[in-house]
């Protein structure tokens, strides 16, 4: 998956180029990683990134999804989720990193 493909998935689902963020929630063994589809999007005048910066950011996120073998899980989540990003309320996908979670959460 590339950043452009990730953008295309978001646009197909919601019609906008939404921002996505990876967030670590919790501490120690209880830590989890979430992918959050934020309410901000590239087409907004106040969006803080240029299109090139946005695509680079999406490429980094897509690279993580590939390294964690979660691309298909992400695609399925986006197809099935009914929620839409709203001001102050992202669409959240908890990522299952399995046995490799400790590697990424140190």
C-alpha positions as CSV (number, residue, x, y, z in Angstrom):
1,X,0.0,0.0,0.0
2,X,1.2,3.5,-0.8
3,X,0.2,6.9,0.5
4,X,-1.7,7.5,-2.7
5,X,-3.6,4.2,-2.2
6,X,-4.4,5.1,1.4
7,X,-5.8,8.5,0.2
8,X,-7.9,6.8,-2.4
9,X,-9.4,4.4,0.2
10,X,-10.3,7.4,2.4
11,X,-11.8,9.4,-0.5
12,X,-13.8,6.4,-1.7
13,X,-15.3,5.9,1.7
14,X,-16.0,9.5,2.8
15,X,-15.3,11.8,-0.2
16,X,-12.5,13.7,1.5
17,X,-8.8,13.2,2.0
18,X,-8.9,12.8,5.8
19,X,-5.9,12.9,8.0
20,X,-4.9,9.7,9.7
21,X,-2.8,9.4,12.9
22,X,-1.2,6.4,14.7
23,X,-1.5,6.8,18.5
24,X,-0.2,4.8,21.3
25,X,-2.7,4.5,24.1
26,X,-1.8,3.3,27.6
27,X,1.5,2.3,29.2
28,X,3.5,-0.9,29.5
29,X,1.8,-4.2,28.8
30,X,-1.6,-2.5,28.5
31,X,-0.4,-0.3,25.6
32,X,-2.3,-0.4,22.3
33,X,-1.9,1.3,19.0
34,X,-4.8,2.9,17.3
35,X,-5.2,4.2,13.8
36,X,-7.4,7.3,14.0
37,X,-9.1,8.8,11.0
38,X,-9.3,12.5,12.0
39,X,-11.9,15.0,11.1
40,X,-9.4,17.3,9.4
41,X,-8.9,16.9,5.7
42,X,-6.7,18.1,2.9
43,X,-9.4,20.0,1.1
44,X,-10.0,22.4,4.0
45,X,-8.4,25.8,3.7
46,X,-7.1,25.5,7.3
47,X,-5.5,22.1,6.8
48,X,-1.9,22.4,8.2
49,X,-0.1,20.4,5.4
50,X,0.5,20.8,1.8
51,X,-0.6,18.1,-0.6
52,X,3.0,16.8,-0.8
53,X,3.4,16.8,3.0
54,X,0.1,15.0,3.3
55,X,1.0,12.3,0.8
56,X,4.4,11.8,2.6
57,X,2.6,11.4,5.9
58,X,0.1,8.9,4.4
59,X,3.0,7.0,2.9
60,X,4.6,6.7,6.4
61,X,1.4,5.4,7.9
62,X,0.9,3.0,5.0
63,X,4.4,1.7,5.5
64,X,3.6,0.9,9.1
65,X,0.4,-0.9,8.1
66,X,2.5,-3.0,5.7
67,X,5.2,-3.8,8.2
68,X,2.6,-4.8,10.7
69,X,0.8,-6.9,8.1
70,X,-2.4,-5.0,8.7
71,X,-3.2,-3.6,5.2
72,X,-6.1,-6.1,4.6
73,X,-7.5,-5.6,8.1
74,X,-7.5,-1.8,7.6
75,X,-9.2,-2.2,4.2
76,X,-11.9,-4.4,5.8
77,X,-12.3,-2.0,8.7
78,X,-12.9,0.9,6.3
79,X,-15.4,-1.0,4.2
80,X,-17.4,-2.0,7.3
81,X,-17.2,1.0,9.5
82,X,-20.4,3.1,9.6
83,X,-19.1,6.0,11.6
84,X,-17.8,9.2,9.9
85,X,-15.0,11.4,11.3
86,X,-16.6,14.4,13.1
87,X,-15.2,17.5,14.8
88,X,-13.5,16.2,17.9
89,X,-14.4,12.5,17.2
90,X,-12.1,10.5,15.0
91,X,-13.0,7.0,13.6
92,X,-10.8,4.7,15.6
93,X,-9.3,1.3,14.6
94,X,-7.5,-0.6,17.4
95,X,-4.5,-2.3,15.7
96,X,-3.8,-5.9,16.7
97,X,0.0,-6.2,16.5
98,X,-0.1,-9.6,18.0
99,X,3.1,-11.0,19.5
100,X,5.1,-8.2,17.9
101,X,3.4,-5.5,19.9
102,X,6.2,-5.3,22.4
103,X,8.7,-4.5,19.6
104,X,6.6,-1.4,18.6
105,X,5.5,-0.2,22.0
106,X,8.9,0.0,23.8
